[in-house]
Structures are given as structure tokens and as C-alpha cells.
Amino acid sequence: MRAVLAVALLLGGAPVAHAALSPAEQKIGATVEAGYEPSVALLETLVNQNSGSMNFAGVKAVADMLRPQFEALGFTVTWKPMDAARRAGHLIAVHKGRAGTTKMLLIGHLDTVFEPDSPFQRFERDGDMAAGPGAGDDKGGVVTMLLALQAMQAAGALKNANIEVVLTGDEEDSGDPVAIARADLVAAGKRADVALDFEGLAREDGKDMGSIARRSSNSWTLTTTGKSGHSSGIFSEKAGDGAVYEMARIITAFRKDLPEPNLTFNVGLIGGGQSADVDKDGVRIAVTGKTNIIPPIAVAKGDFRTLSEEQTQRVQAKMQAIVDQGHLPGTSATIAFDIGYPSMAPTEGNRALLAKLNVINADLGLAAMPALDPLKRGAGDIAFVARDVDGLVGLGPASTGDHSPAEKVDLASMKRQAKRAAILMSRLAREKGRK
């Protein structure tokens, strides 16, 4: 009885709540607890190696650190260079299990938003919290993935599991063309029955949330032109209204006519005048002009995010129609779209996966995880496979301040996340595959 109680307390709840846990699943819980400190040590090593998306050598160095971790678990590991997409590459690890069972795709990434010139470079721990570049997003997620797989191996649950891991090297700044940069991930999604994304755990009001959807991320560039001349002639038949007023017409119409559920759209950069030159990275506009010159050019750049591919196409068409209709006198306008990360719609298959995870939460004595509002989650790699496979997002640790020097990870959350993931994968591995 004491042994049963000890296992129950180890897993974080009352003994009665764990009646559905098999001995192997109880072993998973114990192994996760024992592996916590070694996992934190590995996370520190990974975080202290800079792997900004454009630091190709650093991204490869992180992959090299992870290779032996996966090989020790029986995975065949491949490094796939991405020279053609002008990025470092991806780490792909494959574990072959019993034929005919669920094929699982695990997704994470090696890169961070912090390049070598960032002052935010080192891992600093304070108890069960730690700060550092990528400590949560997504090096903490990759370490949580490994902790779950190590627990499965210790419990004998890994040997029959069919698992493919894709750790991209450019999630924070995708390579171009994206069709090449994500070809390996898309192919893995077509092979899989289930996709599990190990980016960070979402929390609301102190509660862990389940993520079954992610919105798309698309960008646009709007260029308006007009006739240059002395400002005293503005609005005349000869001079027209100028490029800036045409820009204002369109941006105002976007704000008035585009809003709908699950859509956000933003103007992130704008400039107009006698000249408006966008730099090669598309993040700066150099503008010249005077108050007494009618501006002949204006440029704006922004994004829009949607919950489905149908919504993406519909919003794009609406924006194009606004640009094309009713040009102000003496002006013209064009808009160019860059359709980037696709959406991950909240499908019934995704809801069914969350329901399975909530059975595990009950077995562990943890609270059920409600579905997160997709407006509260950004775009991510799992969306590239969302049309081909059911998936869940957010199996990594909880963190705050991601993408900023305030990034901190809740290290203790790796334990419950690894237990959830390991038991979910163990149960899925016993089910019949669909492909």
C-alpha cells in the first residue's frame, strides 16, 4: 500500500485518480522525475549555444548536441542541409516500431530569434525557473520531448513505437522558398497519423490549456503612386490627390471592411514622400520629401492571420478588391502578398486528440485542459502538416516573455508535460494506424 501511495504522490495527485495508470505508465512517471535534473543540465548546454536562425553554424551545433541523445534511444538521425533555402538545415530522427500501429510525428525547432549580436545569450537558473534565449521556445520543448522519449524507453513503451522527429532549423525565420524549406516536414506529415508539436504550453488564469489550432501568418506589401508637384496644387484635376492620400484610403478601408471572427491584420511599416525605398530585408523604409511636395510614392507592409485556408483566400480577395476599387484622382495602387505559414484549423480529429490527452490528465490527477482560443497562439510549423494529419500543439514547457530578453521557462512544467506526452505516445503506439 505504501508503494502505491508513493507512486501516486510522485505523479502529482491522489492514489484513487491513478487507478487507470498501468505499471509501465507509473514507471514513466518515476523516470520523468528522476530525469528532471539531467534534463535541466542538457537545456542549459543547449541554451548557451547561440542558434539564432541566421547563425547557421550555431544551429548545426545544437543539432550535433542532440544527435547522440536520439541515437541513444534507437533513432536513426539525419542532418538535412537547407542551402537551397538559405538556412542551416533540419535534424530528422526516425524510430521504427511495430508495423501497422500509429505513426507519430514529433515537431520542434533548433533555432531562436536571438542572433549572436543579441546581449541575451546565457542560461540563468533560479530554482524551478530559468531565463535564457530559447529556454522555452523551443529548446525547452526539445528537452521535454527527449525526457518523454527517455521515460518511454525505460518503461519498455518505446520499442514498438513508430516515431519520426523533425526539428527545423528555421522556424523563427523560415527559409525561402518555403516549399523547399518545409518539404521534409510536409512529407513527414503525409506519412504520419498524428502530429505532436513541442512548442510551449499555453496557460490561462493558472490553468494548462490544450491547443488544437494555430492561425496562419501572411504578409503583404502595398504600394501607391501619384503625381509629384507643388503642394499648392493638391486635389486639383491636374495634380490629383497624391500617393499618401491613396494609401490612407486603402488602409482606412482595411480597418473598416475587413474585420471578422478569427482574423487579425496589421500595418507594421509605412512611409511615403518624394521617395520611399524599402531595404533588402524589408524591415526599413528610407523616405525623403518636403511639406510642399505632393508625394509620388508611398509603401506600407503588414500581415494578416486567419484560422483556415478558406478564410485566407477570402481575406486576400477582399484586400485586393479594396486596393483596386475607386482610386483617388491621379493615383494608382498595387498589393503583393506573401502567403507564409498556413493555418491549423480546429478539426474534429484535433479535438479527439485533446480528449485523449484529457483522459490521461484524469489518470494523472491533473485538471482537464480546455481548448485554447486560437487568437491567443501564433503561427507554427505544425500548420504545414495540418491538412494531412490530426495534431496537438503545446507539449513543451510553460514559459513567459518568449522572443524577448525577458524569456523565462517554468522548468518544473517539463515534468508534467513529459508525463502527458510519454503516456499519450505510449497509448497511441498500441493503436492501429490509419495510413
Secondary structure, DSSP 8 states (H G I E B T S, - for coil): -HHHHHHHHHHTS-GGGGTT--HHHHHHHHHHHHTHHHHHHHHHHHHTS--BTT-HHHHHHHHHHHHHHHHTTT-EEEEEEEGGGTEEEEEEEEE--STTB-EEEEEEES-BS--TT-S----EEETTEEE-TTTTTTHHHHHHHHHHHHHHHHTT-STT-EEEEEEES-SSS--SSHHHHTHHHHHHHHH-SEEEE-S-BEEETTEEEBB--B--EEEEEEEEE---EEGGGTTSTTT-S-HHHHHHHHHHHHHHH---TT-EEEEEEEEEESEEEE-TTSS-EEEE--TTEE-SEEEEEEEEE-SSHHHHHHHHHHHHHHHHS---TT-EEEEEEEEEE--B---HHHHHHHHHHHHHHHHHT-----B--GGGS---GGGGGTTTSEEEE--S-BEESTTSTT-EEETTHHHHHHHHHHHHHHHHHTSB---
